[in-house]
Amino acid sequence: MQALEVRCNGLPVVTAGAADSLLVSLHLTTLVDGEHPATLRIGGMRDLGNERQSHTLWIEEMVLAEGDELRLTLVSVDEATLPTEDGAADSEEHLAEQADYEKELAANPPQPTKLERRRPNASLQLSVGAEPFIVAGFGSDGELLSGCHLEQLESGGFSPQSFELLMRASDCKKRRKKTGSKAA
């Protein structure tokens, strides 16, 4: 089976996958407000048969510190880490939680809050096979300093079934001025 092997600072964290997995999803979140830590969440969906599915969770929230290095590897394994949670999407418990959530949302709709805009201080380093690292980073003004398009990866012999790499932070007015376009 295919699974997602995750290491943090060289130490194994989890090998997320299951023989009947429909989806394994990794969410890496960082807020640039300086008040909230970056977090990692790994979940997914399993096929229970008879058109039934379950929500699966391996890591609910792993807090990351500045300088932590994550390594993600798509692997083929016979066994993976057991999920910490696995609940059928049609279970009474799940349906009740969904109903409670919808009631709470209707009673207390989210209110927008004004946030101070900050530019990210982030970089991403990606390596594919034996190819050299591709580095993307943001300068102090939020402009993308260097990056790579998927076509560059494919020309090096890497042809994934599904791949997305996106880093974006820019001032829309500056971007329009630079490119001469109306769209940001």
Protein Blocks (a to p, Z undefined) as FASTA:
>chain_A
ZZddddeehiafbdcddfklcbdcddddddfklpaccdddddddddebjhiacdddfblb
dcddehiacdddddddfbdcddfbdcdfkbmklmmmmmmmmmmmmmmccddddddddddd
ddddddehjbccddddddfkopafbdcdfklmmmnopacfbdcdddddddfklmmmmnop
abZZ
